[in-house]
Structures are given as structure tokens and as C-alpha cells.
Amino acid sequence: MKAKFYIGLGMQIFGLTAVGLCFISGIRNGDYGQFELAQLVFGSFVFYAGNYLKGRASN
């Protein structure tokens, strides 16, 4: 059970980092390209999947 919690937490941190890097890249370049869009979608998916796993491990 603890492994799921820590895997979920790691996924949340990874997803949040990916979205943050996308945000910083968009500010620096002034525009979001296809890579940044894919990074945003993938990072959000990983974050929420980690949130789901972490929540299921708590029960």
C-alpha cells in the first residue's frame, strides 16, 4: 500500500514539474508550440493519475 502512495506522489511531482516547465517556456518564448501543448496535456494527465493512485492508497 505504501508503494502506491509514493508512486502516486512521485507522479504528482513529475506532472507538476512538467506543467511548470511548460509555463516557464511559454513565458520565455511568448507563445506555446506543439511541444509545450503536449507537455501540458501529458503533465496534467500524469498529475491527476498520481492523485488518483495516491488517493486509492490512502483507503
PQR file with spaces between the fields and no chain letter, atoms N, CA, C, O and H, PARSE charges and radii, in Angstrom:
ATOM       1  N    MET     1       0.810   -1.200    0.000 -0.4000 1.5000
ATOM       2  CA   MET     1       0.000    0.000    0.000 -0.0000 2.0000
ATOM       3  C    MET     1       0.857    1.270    0.000  0.5500 1.7000
ATOM       4  O    MET     1       0.526    2.248   -0.670 -0.5500 1.4000
ATOM       5  N    LYS     2       1.959    1.247    0.755 -0.4000 1.5000
ATOM       6  CA   LYS     2       2.794    2.441    0.798 -0.0000 2.0000
ATOM       7  C    LYS     2       3.462    2.717   -0.543  0.5500 1.7000
ATOM       8  O    LYS     2       3.734    3.868   -0.883 -0.5500 1.4000
ATOM       9  H    LYS     2       2.228    0.452    1.299  0.4000 1.0000
ATOM      10  N    ALA     3       3.726    1.658   -1.303 -0.4000 1.5000
ATOM      11  CA   ALA     3       4.372    1.846   -2.600 -0.0000 2.0000
ATOM      12  C    ALA     3       3.465    2.639   -3.529  0.5500 1.7000
ATOM      13  O    ALA     3       3.940    3.513   -4.254 -0.5500 1.4000
ATOM      14  H    ALA     3       3.506    0.722   -1.027  0.4000 1.0000
ATOM      15  N    LYS     4       2.168    2.350   -3.520 -0.4000 1.5000
ATOM      16  CA   LYS     4       1.230    3.087   -4.364 -0.0000 2.0000
ATOM      17  C    LYS     4       1.191    4.563   -3.966  0.5500 1.7000
ATOM      18  O    LYS     4       1.114    5.447   -4.819 -0.5500 1.4000
ATOM      19  H    LYS     4       1.782    1.640   -2.931  0.4000 1.0000
ATOM      20  N    PHE     5       1.244    4.810   -2.666 -0.4000 1.5000
ATOM      21  CA   PHE     5       1.230    6.190   -2.186 -0.0000 2.0000
ATOM      22  C    PHE     5       2.433    6.969   -2.713  0.5500 1.7000
ATOM      23  O    PHE     5       2.290    8.084   -3.214 -0.5500 1.4000
ATOM      24  H    PHE     5       1.306    4.092   -1.973  0.4000 1.0000
ATOM      25  N    TYR     6       3.618    6.373   -2.594 -0.4000 1.5000
ATOM      26  CA   TYR     6       4.828    7.068   -3.020 -0.0000 2.0000
ATOM      27  C    TYR     6       4.943    7.157   -4.544  0.5500 1.7000
ATOM      28  O    TYR     6       5.472    8.138   -5.067 -0.5500 1.4000
ATOM      29  H    TYR     6       3.734    5.467   -2.186  0.4000 1.0000
ATOM      30  N    ILE     7       4.456    6.148   -5.250 -0.4000 1.5000
ATOM      31  CA   ILE     7       4.427    6.227   -6.715 -0.0000 2.0000
ATOM      32  C    ILE     7       3.485    7.343   -7.147  0.5500 1.7000
ATOM      33  O    ILE     7       3.809    8.123   -8.042 -0.5500 1.4000
ATOM      34  H    ILE     7       4.027    5.351   -4.825  0.4000 1.0000
ATOM      35  N    GLY     8       2.308    7.420   -6.506 -0.4000 1.5000
ATOM      36  CA   GLY     8       1.361    8.492   -6.804 -0.0000 2.0000
ATOM      37  C    GLY     8       1.936    9.859   -6.499  0.5500 1.7000
ATOM      38  O    GLY     8       1.745   10.802   -7.266 -0.5500 1.4000
ATOM      39  H    GLY     8       2.044    6.786   -5.779  0.4000 1.0000
ATOM      40  N    LEU     9       2.643    9.972   -5.378 -0.4000 1.5000
ATOM      41  CA   LEU     9       3.271   11.247   -5.014 -0.0000 2.0000
ATOM      42  C    LEU     9       4.340   11.634   -6.025  0.5500 1.7000
ATOM      43  O    LEU     9       4.435   12.796   -6.420 -0.5500 1.4000
ATOM      44  H    LEU     9       2.798    9.206   -4.755  0.4000 1.0000
ATOM      45  N    GLY    10       5.145   10.661   -6.446 -0.4000 1.5000
ATOM      46  CA   GLY    10       6.165   10.927   -7.455 -0.0000 2.0000
ATOM      47  C    GLY    10       5.552   11.354   -8.781  0.5500 1.7000
ATOM      48  O    GLY    10       6.075   12.241   -9.454 -0.5500 1.4000
ATOM      49  H    GLY    10       5.068    9.717   -6.125  0.4000 1.0000
ATOM      50  N    MET    11       4.444   10.723   -9.155 -0.4000 1.5000
ATOM      51  CA   MET    11       3.763   11.100  -10.391 -0.0000 2.0000
ATOM      52  C    MET    11       3.215   12.522  -10.296  0.5500 1.7000
ATOM      53  O    MET    11       3.262   13.273  -11.270 -0.5500 1.4000
ATOM      54  H    MET    11       4.019   10.002   -8.607  0.4000 1.0000
ATOM      55  N    GLN    12       2.697   12.892   -9.126 -0.4000 1.5000
ATOM      56  CA   GLN    12       2.194   14.251   -8.944 -0.0000 2.0000
ATOM      57  C    GLN    12       3.327   15.268   -9.080  0.5500 1.7000
ATOM      58  O    GLN    12       3.163   16.299   -9.733 -0.5500 1.4000
ATOM      59  H    GLN    12       2.659   12.282   -8.335  0.4000 1.0000
ATOM      60  N    ILE    13       4.455   14.982   -8.475 -0.4000 1.5000
ATOM      61  CA   ILE    13       5.594   15.899   -8.551 -0.0000 2.0000
ATOM      62  C    ILE    13       6.092   16.008   -9.988  0.5500 1.7000
ATOM      63  O    ILE    13       6.389   17.105  -10.460 -0.5500 1.4000
ATOM      64  H    ILE    13       4.588   14.144   -7.946  0.4000 1.0000
ATOM      65  N    PHE    14       6.184   14.880  -10.685 -0.4000 1.5000
ATOM      66  CA   PHE    14       6.618   14.881  -12.084 -0.0000 2.0000
ATOM      67  C    PHE    14       5.652   15.689  -12.953  0.5500 1.7000
ATOM      68  O    PHE    14       6.080   16.501  -13.772 -0.5500 1.4000
ATOM      69  H    PHE    14       5.942   13.988  -10.302  0.4000 1.0000
ATOM      70  N    GLY    15       4.352   15.464  -12.773 -0.4000 1.5000
ATOM      71  CA   GLY    15       3.350   16.179  -13.559 -0.0000 2.0000
ATOM      72  C    GLY    15       3.373   17.667  -13.294  0.5500 1.7000
ATOM      73  O    GLY    15       3.273   18.469  -14.223 -0.5500 1.4000
ATOM      74  H    GLY    15       4.003   14.804  -12.108  0.4000 1.0000
ATOM      75  N    LEU    16       3.503   18.042  -12.039 -0.4000 1.5000
ATOM      76  CA   LEU    16       3.564   19.461  -11.692 -0.0000 2.0000
ATOM      77  C    LEU    16       4.812   20.113  -12.266  0.5500 1.7000
ATOM      78  O    LEU    16       4.762   21.259  -12.713 -0.5500 1.4000
ATOM      79  H    LEU    16       3.584   17.391  -11.284  0.4000 1.0000
ATOM      80  N    THR    17       5.919   19.404  -12.258 -0.4000 1.5000
ATOM      81  CA   THR    17       7.155   19.922  -12.837 -0.0000 2.0000
ATOM      82  C    THR    17       7.023   20.110  -14.344  0.5500 1.7000
ATOM      83  O    THR    17       7.477   21.116  -14.891 -0.5500 1.4000
ATOM      84  H    THR    17       5.959   18.473  -11.895  0.4000 1.0000
ATOM      85  N    ALA    18       6.401   19.142  -15.013 -0.4000 1.5000
ATOM      86  CA   ALA    18       6.221   19.246  -16.467 -0.0000 2.0000
ATOM      87  C    ALA    18       5.348   20.440  -16.826  0.5500 1.7000
ATOM      88  O    ALA    18       5.648   21.167  -17.773 -0.5500 1.4000
ATOM      89  H    ALA    18       6.032   18.326  -14.569  0.4000 1.0000
ATOM      90  N    VAL    19       4.278   20.646  -16.081 -0.4000 1.5000
ATOM      91  CA   VAL    19       3.397   21.785  -16.344 -0.0000 2.0000
ATOM      92  C    VAL    19       4.116   23.098  -16.036  0.5500 1.7000
ATOM      93  O    VAL    19       3.955   24.078  -16.764 -0.5500 1.4000
ATOM      94  H    VAL    19       4.035   20.056  -15.311  0.4000 1.0000
ATOM      95  N    GLY    20       4.897   23.124  -14.977 -0.4000 1.5000
ATOM      96  CA   GLY    20       5.664   24.324  -14.636 -0.0000 2.0000
ATOM      97  C    GLY    20       6.687   24.678  -15.692  0.5500 1.7000
ATOM      98  O    GLY    20       6.850   25.850  -16.032 -0.5500 1.4000
ATOM      99  H    GLY    20       5.028   22.329  -14.385  0.4000 1.0000
ATOM     100  N    LEU    21       7.380   23.676  -16.216 -0.4000 1.5000
ATOM     101  CA   LEU    21       8.350   23.931  -17.287 -0.0000 2.0000
ATOM     102  C    LEU    21       7.667   24.431  -18.550  0.5500 1.7000
ATOM     103  O    LEU    21       8.204   25.283  -19.257 -0.5500 1.4000
ATOM     104  H    LEU    21       7.247   22.724  -15.940  0.4000 1.0000
ATOM     105  N    CYS    22       6.479   23.900  -18.833 -0.4000 1.5000
ATOM     106  CA   CYS    22       5.707   24.362  -19.980 -0.0000 2.0000
ATOM     107  C    CYS    22       5.326   25.825  -19.799  0.5500 1.7000
ATOM     108  O    CYS    22       5.424   26.620  -20.734 -0.5500 1.4000
ATOM     109  H    CYS    22       6.043   23.207  -18.258  0.4000 1.0000
ATOM     110  N    PHE    23       4.892   26.174  -18.597 -0.4000 1.5000
ATOM     111  CA   PHE    23       4.505   27.551  -18.295 -0.0000 2.0000
ATOM     112  C    PHE    23       5.685   28.507  -18.451  0.5500 1.7000
ATOM     113  O    PHE    23       5.550   29.569  -19.060 -0.5500 1.4000
ATOM     114  H    PHE    23       4.812   25.529  -17.838  0.4000 1.0000
ATOM     115  N    ILE    24       6.835   28.134  -17.906 -0.4000 1.5000
ATOM     116  CA   ILE    24       8.025   28.979  -17.994 -0.0000 2.0000
ATOM     117  C    ILE    24       8.486   29.119  -19.444  0.5500 1.7000
ATOM     118  O    ILE    24       8.868   30.208  -19.873 -0.5500 1.4000
ATOM     119  H    ILE    24       6.944   27.271  -17.412  0.4000 1.0000
ATOM     120  N    SER    25       8.451   28.025  -20.197 -0.4000 1.5000
ATOM     121  CA   SER    25       8.840   28.073  -21.608 -0.0000 2.0000
ATOM     122  C    SER    25       7.912   28.973  -22.409  0.5500 1.7000
ATOM     123  O    SER    25       8.364   29.704  -23.290 -0.5500 1.4000
ATOM     124  H    SER    25       8.141   27.140  -19.849  0.4000 1.0000
ATOM     125  N    GLY    26       6.630   28.926  -22.113 -0.4000 1.5000
ATOM     126  CA   GLY    26       5.672   29.787  -22.808 -0.0000 2.0000
ATOM     127  C    GLY    26       5.891   31.253  -22.501  0.5500 1.7000
ATOM     128  O    GLY    26       5.742   32.102  -23.379 -0.5500 1.4000
ATOM     129  H    GLY    26       6.263   28.332  -21.397  0.4000 1.0000
ATOM     130  N    ILE    27       6.242   31.556  -21.270 -0.4000 1.5000
ATOM     131  CA   ILE    27       6.519   32.949  -20.906 -0.0000 2.0000
ATOM     132  C    ILE    27       7.797   33.426  -21.592  0.5500 1.7000
ATOM     133  O    ILE    27       7.857   34.548  -22.096 -0.5500 1.4000
ATOM     134  H    ILE    27       6.363   30.866  -20.556  0.4000 1.0000
ATOM     135  N    ARG    28       8.807   32.578  -21.608 -0.4000 1.5000
ATOM     136  CA   ARG    28      10.092   32.963  -22.193 -0.0000 2.0000
ATOM     137  C    ARG    28       9.973   33.188  -23.699  0.5500 1.7000
ATOM     138  O    ARG    28      10.526   34.154  -24.225 -0.5500 1.4000
ATOM     139  H    ARG    28       8.758   31.667  -21.199  0.4000 1.0000
ATOM     140  N    ASN    29       9.254   32.302  -24.400 -0.4000 1.5000
ATOM     141  CA   ASN    29       9.139   32.409  -25.855 -0.0000 2.0000
ATOM     142  C    ASN    29       8.004   33.324  -26.284  0.5500 1.7000
ATOM     143  O    ASN    29       8.013   33.832  -27.406 -0.5500 1.4000
ATOM     144  H    ASN    29       8.804   31.518  -23.974  0.4000 1.0000
ATOM     145  N    GLY    30       7.051   33.537  -25.430 -0.4000 1.5000
ATOM     146  CA   GLY    30       5.920   34.386  -25.770 -0.0000 2.0000
ATOM     147  C    GLY    30       4.818   33.659  -26.504  0.5500 1.7000
ATOM     148  O    GLY    30       3.800   34.259  -26.846 -0.5500 1.4000
ATOM     149  H    GLY    30       7.044   33.125  -24.519  0.4000 1.0000
ATOM     150  N    ASP    31       5.006   32.366  -26.756 -0.4000 1.5000
ATOM     151  CA   ASP    31       3.992   31.594  -27.459 -0.0000 2.0000
ATOM     152  C    ASP    31       4.165   30.126  -27.082  0.5500 1.7000
ATOM     153  O    ASP    31       5.261   29.685  -26.737 -0.5500 1.4000
ATOM     154  H    ASP    31       5.834   31.878  -26.479  0.4000 1.0000
ATOM     155  N    TYR    32       3.079   29.386  -27.153 -0.4000 1.5000
ATOM     156  CA   TYR    32       3.117   27.963  -26.868 -0.0000 2.0000
ATOM     157  C    TYR    32       3.090   27.190  -28.175  0.5500 1.7000
ATOM     158  O    TYR    32       2.198   27.389  -29.000 -0.5500 1.4000
ATOM     159  H    TYR    32       2.189   29.744  -27.433  0.4000 1.0000
ATOM     160  N    GLY    33       4.062   26.312  -28.365 -0.4000 1.5000
ATOM     161  CA   GLY    33       4.111   25.486  -29.566 -0.0000 2.0000
ATOM     162  C    GLY    33       3.480   24.125  -29.313  0.5500 1.7000
ATOM     163  O    GLY    33       2.870   23.894  -28.269 -0.5500 1.4000
ATOM     164  H    GLY    33       4.786   26.151  -27.695  0.4000 1.0000
ATOM     165  N    GLN    34       3.633   23.237  -30.272 -0.4000 1.5000
ATOM     166  CA   GLN    34       3.060   21.897  -30.136 -0.0000 2.0000
ATOM     167  C    GLN    34       3.721   21.120  -29.002  0.5500 1.7000
ATOM     168  O    GLN    34       3.053   20.370  -28.291 -0.5500 1.4000
ATOM     169  H    GLN    34       4.129   23.424  -31.120  0.4000 1.0000
ATOM     170  N    PHE    35       5.014   21.294  -28.833 -0.4000 1.5000
ATOM     171  CA   PHE    35       5.714   20.584  -27.764 -0.0000 2.0000
ATOM     172  C    PHE    35       5.198   21.008  -26.397  0.5500 1.7000
ATOM     173  O    PHE    35       4.964   20.170  -25.526 -0.5500 1.4000
ATOM     174  H    PHE    35       5.557   21.903  -29.411  0.4000 1.0000
ATOM     175  N    GLU    36       5.024   22.312  -26.214 -0.4000 1.5000
ATOM     176  CA   GLU    36       4.533   22.810  -24.929 -0.0000 2.0000
ATOM     177  C    GLU    36       3.110   22.335  -24.665  0.5500 1.7000
ATOM     178  O    GLU    36       2.757   22.011  -23.531 -0.5500 1.4000
ATOM     179  H    GLU    36       5.215   22.992  -26.921  0.4000 1.0000
ATOM     180  N    LEU    37       2.292   22.295  -25.720 -0.4000 1.5000
ATOM     181  CA   LEU    37       0.923   21.809  -25.559 -0.0000 2.0000
ATOM     182  C    LEU    37       0.908   20.335  -25.160  0.5500 1.7000
ATOM     183  O    LEU    37       0.158   19.932  -24.271 -0.5500 1.4000
ATOM     184  H    LEU    37       2.579   22.558  -26.641  0.4000 1.0000
ATOM     185  N    ALA    38       1.736   19.542  -25.821 -0.4000 1.5000
ATOM     186  CA   ALA    38       1.823   18.120  -25.472 -0.0000 2.0000
ATOM     187  C    ALA    38       2.345   17.943  -24.053  0.5500 1.7000
ATOM     188  O    ALA    38       1.874   17.077  -23.316 -0.5500 1.4000
ATOM     189  H    ALA    38       2.345   19.870  -26.543  0.4000 1.0000
ATOM     190  N    GLN    39       3.311   18.759  -23.674 -0.4000 1.5000
ATOM     191  CA   GLN    39       3.865   18.700  -22.324 -0.0000 2.0000
ATOM     192  C    GLN    39       2.818   19.074  -21.289  0.5500 1.7000
ATOM     193  O    GLN    39       2.760   18.469  -20.218 -0.5500 1.4000
ATOM     194  H    GLN    39       3.694   19.463  -24.272  0.4000 1.0000
ATOM     195  N    LEU    40       1.999   20.052  -21.592 -0.4000 1.5000
ATOM     196  CA   LEU    40       0.935   20.468  -20.681 -0.0000 2.0000
ATOM     197  C    LEU    40      -0.098   19.360  -20.500  0.5500 1.7000
ATOM     198  O    LEU    40      -0.500   19.057  -19.377 -0.5500 1.4000
ATOM     199  H    LEU    40       2.045   20.544  -22.462  0.4000 1.0000
ATOM     200  N    VAL    41      -0.523   18.761  -21.603 -0.4000 1.5000
ATOM     201  CA   VAL    41      -1.536   17.695  -21.534 -0.0000 2.0000
ATOM     202  C    VAL    41      -0.970   16.476  -20.821  0.5500 1.7000
ATOM     203  O    VAL    41      -1.627   15.911  -19.946 -0.5500 1.4000
ATOM     204  H    VAL    41      -0.197   19.008  -22.516  0.4000 1.0000
ATOM     205  N    PHE    42       0.238   16.065  -21.183 -0.4000 1.5000
ATOM     206  CA   PHE    42       0.858   14.898  -20.560 -0.0000 2.0000
ATOM     207  C    PHE    42       1.116   15.143  -19.069  0.5500 1.7000
ATOM     208  O    PHE    42       0.858   14.269  -18.241 -0.5500 1.4000
ATOM     209  H    PHE    42       0.771   16.524  -21.894  0.4000 1.0000
ATOM     210  N    GLY    43       1.623   16.325  -18.734 -0.4000 1.5000
ATOM     211  CA   GLY    43       1.888   16.641  -17.336 -0.0000 2.0000
ATOM     212  C    GLY    43       0.620   16.666  -16.504  0.5500 1.7000
ATOM     213  O    GLY    43       0.612   16.198  -15.365 -0.5500 1.4000
ATOM     214  H    GLY    43       1.832   17.034  -19.407  0.4000 1.0000
ATOM     215  N    SER    44      -0.441   17.204  -17.058 -0.4000 1.5000
ATOM     216  CA   SER    44      -1.723   17.221  -16.342 -0.0000 2.0000
ATOM     217  C    SER    44      -2.250   15.807  -16.137  0.5500 1.7000
ATOM     218  O    SER    44      -2.740   15.468  -15.060 -0.5500 1.4000
ATOM     219  H    SER    44      -0.435   17.585  -17.983  0.4000 1.0000
ATOM     220  N    PHE    45      -2.145   14.981  -17.183 -0.4000 1.5000
ATOM     221  CA   PHE    45      -2.599   13.597  -17.065 -0.0000 2.0000
ATOM     222  C    PHE    45      -1.810   12.849  -15.994  0.5500 1.7000
ATOM     223  O    PHE    45      -2.397   12.142  -15.175 -0.5500 1.4000
ATOM     224  H    PHE    45      -1.747   15.257  -18.058  0.4000 1.0000
ATOM     225  N    VAL    46      -0.497   12.999  -15.992 -0.4000 1.5000
ATOM     226  CA   VAL    46       0.341   12.303  -15.014 -0.0000 2.0000
ATOM     227  C    VAL    46       0.020   12.800  -13.607  0.5500 1.7000
ATOM     228  O    VAL    46      -0.033   12.005  -12.668 -0.5500 1.4000
ATOM     229  H    VAL    46      -0.020   13.574  -16.657  0.4000 1.0000
ATOM     230  N    PHE    47      -0.195   14.103  -13.452 -0.4000 1.5000
ATOM     231  CA   PHE    47      -0.528   14.657  -12.142 -0.0000 2.0000
ATOM     232  C    PHE    47      -1.825   14.060  -11.606  0.5500 1.7000
ATOM     233  O    PHE    47      -1.876   13.621  -10.457 -0.5500 1.4000
ATOM     234  H    PHE    47      -0.153   14.749  -14.214  0.4000 1.0000
ATOM     235  N    TYR    48      -2.872   14.039  -12.429 -0.4000 1.5000
ATOM     236  CA   TYR    48      -4.152   13.542  -11.956 -0.0000 2.0000
ATOM     237  C    TYR    48      -4.163   12.021  -11.796  0.5500 1.7000
ATOM     238  O    TYR    48      -4.868   11.500  -10.932 -0.5500 1.4000
ATOM     239  H    TYR    48      -2.831   14.396  -13.362  0.4000 1.0000
ATOM     240  N    ALA    49      -3.402   11.311  -12.608 -0.4000 1.5000
ATOM     241  CA   ALA    49      -3.268    9.865  -12.411 -0.0000 2.0000
ATOM     242  C    ALA    49      -2.551    9.578  -11.086  0.5500 1.7000
ATOM     243  O    ALA    49      -2.915    8.651  -10.363 -0.5500 1.4000
ATOM     244  H    ALA    49      -2.830   11.734  -13.311  0.4000 1.0000
ATOM     245  N    GLY    50      -1.540   10.376  -10.783 -0.4000 1.5000
ATOM     246  CA   GLY    50      -0.857   10.237   -9.498 -0.0000 2.0000
ATOM     247  C    GLY    50      -1.765   10.587   -8.334  0.5500 1.7000
ATOM     248  O    GLY    50      -1.704    9.958   -7.278 -0.5500 1.4000
ATOM     249  H    GLY    50      -1.244   11.129  -11.371  0.4000 1.0000
ATOM     250  N    ASN    51      -2.604   11.588   -8.528 -0.4000 1.5000
ATOM     251  CA   ASN    51      -3.558   11.958   -7.491 -0.0000 2.0000
ATOM     252  C    ASN    51      -4.535   10.815   -7.235  0.5500 1.7000
ATOM     253  O    ASN    51      -4.882   10.535   -6.088 -0.5500 1.4000
ATOM     254  H    ASN    51      -2.654   12.099   -9.386  0.4000 1.0000
ATOM     255  N    TYR    52      -4.975   10.157   -8.302 -0.4000 1.5000
ATOM     256  CA   TYR    52      -5.874    9.013   -8.170 -0.0000 2.0000
ATOM     257  C    TYR    52      -5.190    7.864   -7.412  0.5500 1.7000
ATOM     258  O    TYR    52      -5.766    7.296   -6.483 -0.5500 1.4000
ATOM     259  H    TYR    52      -4.693   10.384   -9.235  0.4000 1.0000
ATOM     260  N    LEU    53      -3.973    7.534   -7.812 -0.4000 1.5000
ATOM     261  CA   LEU    53      -3.243    6.449   -7.142 -0.0000 2.0000
ATOM     262  C    LEU    53      -2.997    6.767   -5.676  0.5500 1.7000
ATOM     263  O    LEU    53      -3.158    5.904   -4.813 -0.5500 1.4000
ATOM     264  H    LEU    53      -3.506    7.995   -8.567  0.4000 1.0000
ATOM     265  N    LYS    54      -2.612    7.986   -5.400 -0.4000 1.5000
ATOM     266  CA   LYS    54      -2.329    8.377   -4.019 -0.0000 2.0000
ATOM     267  C    LYS    54      -3.597    8.314   -3.175  0.5500 1.7000
ATOM     268  O    LYS    54      -3.555    7.903   -2.016 -0.5500 1.4000
ATOM     269  H    LYS    54      -2.481    8.687   -6.101  0.4000 1.0000
ATOM     270  N    GLY    55      -4.720    8.719   -3.753 -0.4000 1.5000
ATOM     271  CA   GLY    55      -5.984    8.643   -3.031 -0.0000 2.0000
ATOM     272  C    GLY    55      -6.440    7.222   -2.787  0.5500 1.7000
ATOM     273  O    GLY    55      -6.988    6.916   -1.728 -0.5500 1.4000
ATOM     274  H    GLY    55      -4.755    9.053   -4.695  0.4000 1.0000
ATOM     275  N    ARG    56      -6.215    6.342   -3.767 -0.4000 1.5000
ATOM     276  CA   ARG    56      -6.601    4.931   -3.604 -0.0000 2.0000
ATOM     277  C    ARG    56      -5.723    4.241   -2.578  0.5500 1.7000
ATOM     278  O    ARG    56      -6.180    3.310   -1.915 -0.5500 1.4000
ATOM     279  H    ARG    56      -5.769    6.590   -4.627  0.4000 1.0000
ATOM     280  N    ALA    57      -4.485    4.664   -2.427 -0.4000 1.5000
ATOM     281  CA   ALA    57      -3.579    4.039   -1.470 -0.0000 2.0000
ATOM     282  C    ALA    57      -3.936    4.435   -0.048  0.5500 1.7000
ATOM     283  O    ALA    57      -3.627    3.697    0.888 -0.5500 1.4000
ATOM     284  H    ALA    57      -4.113    5.420   -2.965  0.4000 1.0000
ATOM     285  N    SER    58      -4.573    5.570    0.136 -0.4000 1.5000
ATOM     286  CA   SER    58      -4.925    6.043    1.469 -0.0000 2.0000
ATOM     287  C    SER    58      -6.074    5.244    2.076  0.5500 1.7000
ATOM     288  O    SER    58      -6.201    5.158    3.297 -0.5500 1.4000
ATOM     289  H    SER    58      -4.824    6.169   -0.625  0.4000 1.0000
ATOM     290  N    ASN    59      -6.907    4.663    1.220 -0.4000 1.5000
ATOM     291  CA   ASN    59      -8.088    3.926    1.717 -0.0000 2.0000
ATOM     292  C    ASN    59      -7.731    2.576    2.231  0.5500 1.7000
ATOM     293  O    ASN    59      -8.606    1.836    2.681 -0.5500 1.4000
ATOM     294  H    ASN    59      -6.803    4.733    0.228  0.4000 1.0000
